[in-house]
Amino acid sequence: MVDTIEKRSSRVRKAILASKMFLRYSLCLIFFSLILLQGFAKKTGDVSELQIGVKYKPKTCEIKAHKGDRIKVHYRGKLTDGTVFDSSFERGDPFEFELGSGQVIKGWDQGLLGACVGEKRKLKIPAKLGYGEQGSPPTIPGGATLIFDTELIAVNEKPTGGEEDGYEDDEL
């Protein structure tokens, strides 16, 4: 009888040890999977919030864009892999719209507020402020982060009047 109890106790210890090893292995697997997924998300260039990078700002800023202003903007729209899906620069025809009125994607309405005439910005727009999970087929896939290089040409039909010497920033 003592021998049987020792055998059972030995089996229980082995089972507990095997369970602990399985648990450690599983936790390690989950941990490394999360690290890989995080690395993948960073490599794709996706963002979860609007990012505004000022690439050039005129020395003087006499005219800024406000909600309700009619603005003209040159832009180049790209996906995170660098694919250009639209560009007013190539057409030579800036896009005109009323800022903050919902005529464009939310990322533009928010990302161009306060810009000076002549200012160049890079906007990284998450899907929720762009075309959402549905995208805009066939050019823009669902859930896409959008990157726009923009230049504010005019506010309420007033082009730049400030000095040309400003600053450039290569960040973002």
Kinemage of the C-alpha trace (Angstrom):
@kinemage 1
@onewidth
@group {chain A} dominant
@subgroup {mainchain}
@vectorlist {calphas} color= white
{ca met a 1} P 0.000 0.000 0.000
{ca val a 2} L 2.832 2.430 0.833
{ca asp a 3} L 4.422 1.479 -2.488
{ca thr a 4} L 1.189 2.386 -4.346
{ca ile a 5} L 0.947 5.742 -2.587
{ca glu a 6} L 4.566 6.530 -3.502
{ca lys a 7} L 3.901 5.614 -7.151
{ca arg a 8} L 0.823 7.874 -7.238
{ca ser a 9} L 2.690 10.696 -5.553
{ca ser a 10} L 5.522 10.316 -8.051
{ca arg a 11} L 3.043 10.485 -10.959
{ca val a 12} L 1.413 13.586 -9.470
{ca arg a 13} L 4.816 15.303 -9.108
{ca lys a 14} L 5.646 14.441 -12.723
{ca ala a 15} L 2.266 15.770 -13.876
{ca ile a 16} L 2.765 19.007 -11.927
{ca leu a 17} L 6.265 19.406 -13.343
{ca ala a 18} L 4.991 18.781 -16.877
{ca ser a 19} L 2.203 21.345 -16.329
{ca lys a 20} L 4.680 23.945 -15.094
{ca met a 21} L 6.943 23.331 -18.094
{ca phe a 22} L 3.977 23.591 -20.474
{ca leu a 23} L 2.865 26.836 -18.808
{ca arg a 24} L 6.372 28.342 -19.079
{ca tyr a 25} L 6.632 27.276 -22.718
{ca ser a 26} L 3.204 28.763 -23.474
{ca leu a 27} L 4.032 32.064 -21.778
{ca cys a 28} L 7.323 32.304 -23.667
{ca leu a 29} L 5.531 31.582 -26.937
{ca ile a 30} L 2.918 34.262 -26.221
{ca phe a 31} L 5.598 36.775 -25.192
{ca phe a 32} L 7.661 36.275 -28.355
{ca ser a 33} L 4.537 36.360 -30.529
{ca leu a 34} L 3.600 39.733 -29.066
{ca ile a 35} L 7.090 41.050 -29.702
{ca leu a 36} L 6.928 39.887 -33.313
{ca leu a 37} L 3.477 41.396 -33.831
{ca gln a 38} L 4.583 44.687 -32.325
{ca gly a 39} L 7.607 44.745 -34.614
{ca phe a 40} L 5.408 43.996 -37.619
{ca ala a 41} L 2.998 46.817 -36.749
{ca lys a 42} L 5.908 49.278 -36.498
{ca lys a 43} L 7.356 48.163 -39.831
{ca thr a 44} L 4.083 48.733 -41.657
{ca gly a 45} L 4.091 52.418 -40.673
{ca asp a 46} L 0.527 52.347 -39.380
{ca val a 47} L -0.422 54.999 -36.824
{ca ser a 48} L -3.294 55.089 -34.347
{ca glu a 49} L -3.475 58.892 -33.967
{ca leu a 50} L -3.035 61.814 -36.360
{ca gln a 51} L 0.598 62.888 -36.671
{ca ile a 52} L 1.436 66.350 -38.008
{ca gly a 53} L 4.975 67.146 -39.095
{ca val a 54} L 5.831 70.689 -40.138
{ca lys a 55} L 8.337 70.325 -42.979
{ca tyr a 56} L 8.601 74.014 -43.864
{ca lys a 57} L 7.216 77.150 -42.222
{ca pro a 58} L 7.571 80.669 -43.666
{ca lys a 59} L 9.545 83.187 -41.620
{ca thr a 60} L 6.404 85.264 -41.144
{ca cys a 61} L 2.909 83.864 -40.872
{ca glu a 62} L 0.419 86.525 -41.788
{ca ile a 63} L -2.424 84.209 -42.745
{ca lys a 64} L -3.372 80.974 -40.941
{ca ala a 65} L -6.050 78.469 -41.864
{ca his a 66} L -9.086 78.373 -39.560
{ca lys a 67} L -12.309 76.373 -39.527
{ca gly a 68} L -14.656 77.752 -42.181
{ca asp a 69} L -11.857 79.181 -44.347
{ca arg a 70} L -11.740 78.283 -48.037
{ca ile a 71} L -8.241 76.894 -48.580
{ca lys a 72} L -6.154 75.715 -51.542
{ca val a 73} L -3.772 72.845 -50.892
{ca his a 74} L -1.262 70.991 -53.003
{ca tyr a 75} L -0.859 67.385 -51.855
{ca arg a 76} L 0.662 64.010 -52.564
{ca gly a 77} L -1.142 61.046 -50.997
{ca lys a 78} L 0.759 57.819 -50.298
{ca leu a 79} L 0.208 54.510 -48.597
{ca thr a 80} L 2.688 53.366 -45.952
{ca asp a 81} L 4.508 51.229 -48.543
{ca gly a 82} L 5.243 54.400 -50.546
{ca thr a 83} L 2.634 53.847 -53.269
{ca val a 84} L 1.325 57.240 -54.458
{ca phe a 85} L -2.437 57.087 -54.943
{ca asp a 86} L -3.115 60.735 -55.821
{ca ser a 87} L -1.196 63.981 -56.306
{ca ser a 88} L -2.238 67.521 -57.145
{ca phe a 89} L 1.453 68.430 -57.583
{ca glu a 90} L 1.683 66.262 -60.706
{ca arg a 91} L -1.579 67.684 -62.069
{ca gly a 92} L -0.480 71.259 -61.278
{ca asp a 93} L -3.918 71.931 -59.788
{ca pro a 94} L -4.247 72.479 -56.022
{ca phe a 95} L -7.355 71.183 -54.286
{ca glu a 96} L -9.778 73.770 -52.878
{ca phe a 97} L -12.261 73.162 -50.044
{ca glu a 98} L -13.794 74.649 -46.902
{ca leu a 99} L -11.725 73.642 -43.871
{ca gly a 100} L -13.597 71.905 -41.056
{ca ser a 101} L -16.823 71.402 -42.988
{ca gly a 102} L -16.486 67.663 -43.655
{ca gln a 103} L -15.793 68.055 -47.382
{ca val a 104} L -12.581 66.058 -46.953
{ca ile a 105} L -11.403 63.265 -44.664
{ca lys a 106} L -11.187 64.158 -40.969
{ca gly a 107} L -7.399 63.863 -40.981
{ca trp a 108} L -7.212 66.792 -43.400
{ca asp a 109} L -9.791 68.887 -41.538
{ca gln a 110} L -7.769 68.437 -38.343
{ca gly a 111} L -4.250 68.307 -39.796
{ca leu a 112} L -4.389 71.576 -41.729
{ca leu a 113} L -5.880 73.757 -38.976
{ca gly a 114} L -3.504 76.552 -38.036
{ca ala a 115} L -1.253 76.072 -41.055
{ca cys a 116} L 0.314 79.225 -42.538
{ca val a 117} L 0.067 80.074 -46.201
{ca gly a 118} L 3.231 78.595 -47.729
{ca glu a 119} L 3.626 76.013 -44.950
{ca lys a 120} L 4.424 72.417 -45.860
{ca arg a 121} L 3.207 69.612 -43.619
{ca lys a 122} L 3.395 65.849 -43.608
{ca leu a 123} L 0.196 64.290 -42.263
{ca lys a 124} L 0.143 60.664 -41.123
{ca ile a 125} L -3.525 59.821 -40.893
{ca pro a 126} L -4.885 56.694 -39.196
{ca ala a 127} L -7.678 54.801 -40.943
{ca lys a 128} L -10.282 56.099 -38.464
{ca leu a 129} L -9.594 59.678 -39.700
{ca gly a 130} L -9.195 58.593 -43.329
{ca tyr a 131} L -11.317 56.078 -45.224
{ca gly a 132} L -11.891 53.681 -42.315
{ca glu a 133} L -12.061 49.933 -42.510
{ca gln a 134} L -13.881 50.040 -45.864
{ca gly a 135} L -11.115 52.009 -47.633
{ca ser a 136} L -11.705 53.531 -51.051
{ca pro a 137} L -11.312 50.646 -53.516
{ca pro a 138} L -9.482 49.948 -55.663
{ca thr a 139} L -6.806 52.516 -54.745
{ca ile a 140} L -6.946 52.642 -50.950
{ca pro a 141} L -7.313 49.376 -49.021
{ca gly a 142} L -9.478 49.109 -45.928
{ca gly a 143} L -7.784 50.067 -42.670
{ca ala a 144} L -5.013 51.977 -44.475
{ca thr a 145} L -2.893 54.632 -42.805
{ca leu a 146} L -2.494 57.520 -45.241
{ca ile a 147} L 0.499 59.824 -45.622
{ca phe a 148} L 0.026 63.235 -47.206
{ca asp a 149} L 2.707 65.753 -48.122
{ca thr a 150} L 0.807 69.048 -48.185
{ca glu a 151} L 1.496 72.677 -49.016
{ca leu a 152} L -1.008 75.388 -48.128
{ca ile a 153} L -1.235 77.634 -51.200
{ca ala a 154} L -3.961 80.115 -50.207
{ca val a 155} L -6.555 80.937 -47.538
{ca asn a 156} L -9.739 82.668 -48.732
{ca glu a 157} L -7.989 83.262 -52.076
{ca lys a 158} L -5.087 85.120 -50.409
{ca pro a 159} L -1.726 83.618 -51.402
{ca thr a 160} L 1.414 83.981 -49.350
{ca gly a 161} L 2.552 87.482 -48.552
{ca gly a 162} L 5.313 86.626 -46.090
{ca glu a 163} L 9.031 86.317 -46.605
{ca glu a 164} L 10.251 83.149 -48.243
{ca asp a 165} L 13.050 82.394 -45.773
{ca gly a 166} L 11.644 79.999 -43.246
{ca tyr a 167} L 12.778 76.745 -41.738
{ca glu a 168} L 12.668 73.160 -42.887
{ca asp a 169} L 12.370 70.098 -40.716
{ca asp a 170} L 13.084 66.550 -41.873
{ca glu a 171} L 11.352 64.855 -38.920
{ca leu a 172} L 8.208 62.682 -39.200
